Every structure is written in structure tokens, then in C-alpha cells.
Amino acid sequence: MSDLMDSLTRIPALPAGFEPSDLVQKWLVTLNSMRAVEEIDDDQTRELLHDLDKAYSGFHRFLKSESK
């Protein structure tokens, strides 16, 4: 997750408040606040997958809009 966030922050054309970056940042904070022995529960897993899918789609929409 930190590598993904690092990659997103290296793209200068991304606007401030870019939702995909915000979603990844939210999960990065959540996961970093957990102890090594903790696990996310089933609801968190579904939410993480949903947020990553939403971020992926949003990033691809951004790429398509930038290529026009």
C-alpha cells in the first residue's frame, strides 16, 4: 500500500484531493496504525477491496481524460 501511495504521489499531474489517492491514503493510515499481530476483519476486507477497485477505476478515468 505504501508503494502504491508513493507511486501516486510521484505523478505531478494528479490534482490535489484526487479521490483515488485519498482512498489509498486512508487505508495506508489504517493499516499503519495496526499492530503486526492484528488483522482486518471481513467487513474491512470488503471495504478495502471496494475502495481499491474504486481508486483503480478513478485512476483509469483520469488517464483517459489526460490523453484527450
Sequence and secondary structure as in RCSB ss.txt:
>XXXX:A:sequence
MSDLMDSLTRIPALPAGFEPSDLVQKWLVTLNSMRAVEEIDDDQTRELLHDLDKAYSGFHRFLKSESK
>XXXX:A:secstr
 HHHHHHHHT TTS TT HHHHHHHHHHHHHHTS TT    HHHHHHHHHHHHHHHHHHHHHHHHHT 
